[in-house]
Amino acid sequence: MIADRIYDQISNQRQSRSKIKRSVAKSITWRIIGTLDTVLISWIVTGQMILAISIGSIELVTKMMLYFLHERVWEYIPWGQKIMYHHTKTSL
């Protein structure tokens, strides 16, 4: 029983770290796509590639941080999440 509790705590900590790593990975890949889009649109609108890259660079950093924070806040919102129950063995 004590071993089960220790295992559950370690398992929950690993899952929590895994969720953070997943959020970081999703932030990075999404920002690559979003930044390429921003650079392309900025280049079309301004006609200047250097300016478009500058805009994309600033946008890359700020929106990656905002997305990560957004993702972490959603971890605390129970809507749409499955509730998992831990069953403990009892002896009769």
C-alpha positions in Angstrom: 0.0 0.0 0.0 2.8 2.5 0.8 4.7 1.4 -2.3 1.5 2.0 -4.3 1.3 5.5 -3.0 4.9 6.3 -3.7 4.5 4.9 -7.2 1.4 7.0 -7.8 3.2 10.1 -6.6 6.2 9.4 -8.9 3.9 8.6 -11.8 1.9 11.8 -11.3 5.1 13.9 -11.2 6.3 12.3 -14.5 3.0 13.0 -16.2 3.1 16.6 -15.0 6.6 17.1 -16.4 5.6 15.3 -19.6 2.7 17.7 -20.0 5.0 20.7 -19.7 7.4 19.2 -22.3 4.5 18.6 -24.6 3.3 22.2 -24.2 6.8 23.5 -25.0 7.0 21.2 -28.1 3.6 22.3 -29.3 4.5 26.0 -28.7 7.7 25.7 -30.8 6.2 23.8 -33.7 3.1 26.0 -33.9 5.2 29.2 -33.8 7.3 28.0 -36.7 4.2 27.7 -38.8 2.7 30.9 -37.5 6.0 32.9 -38.0 6.4 31.7 -41.6 2.9 32.9 -42.2 3.6 36.3 -40.6 6.8 36.7 -42.6 5.1 35.9 -45.8 2.2 38.3 -45.2 4.5 41.0 -44.0 6.6 40.6 -47.1 3.5 40.8 -49.4 2.2 43.9 -47.5 5.5 45.8 -47.2 7.4 44.5 -50.1 10.5 44.4 -47.9 12.0 41.1 -46.9 14.2 42.5 -44.2 11.3 44.2 -42.5 9.2 41.1 -42.9 11.8 39.0 -41.2 12.1 41.6 -38.4 8.4 41.5 -37.8 8.4 37.7 -37.8 11.3 37.5 -35.4 9.5 39.7 -32.8 6.3 37.8 -33.3 8.1 34.5 -32.9 9.2 35.2 -29.4 6.2 37.0 -28.0 3.6 34.6 -29.4 5.5 31.5 -28.3 5.5 32.8 -24.7 1.8 33.7 -24.9 0.9 30.3 -26.3 2.8 28.5 -23.6 1.1 30.5 -20.9 -2.3 29.9 -22.6 -1.6 26.2 -22.7 -0.6 26.0 -19.0 -3.7 28.0 -17.9 -5.9 25.5 -19.8 -4.4 22.7 -17.7 -6.3 24.2 -14.7 -9.6 24.4 -16.5 -11.5 21.2 -15.9 -13.9 21.6 -18.9 -13.4 18.7 -21.4 -10.9 16.8 -19.2 -11.4 13.2 -18.1 -11.4 12.7 -14.4 -9.3 9.7 -13.4 -10.0 7.8 -10.2 -7.4 5.8 -8.3 -8.7 2.5 -7.0 -7.0 1.1 -4.0 -6.9 -2.5 -3.1 -8.6 -3.4 0.2 -8.2 -6.6 2.0 -11.3 -8.2 3.5 
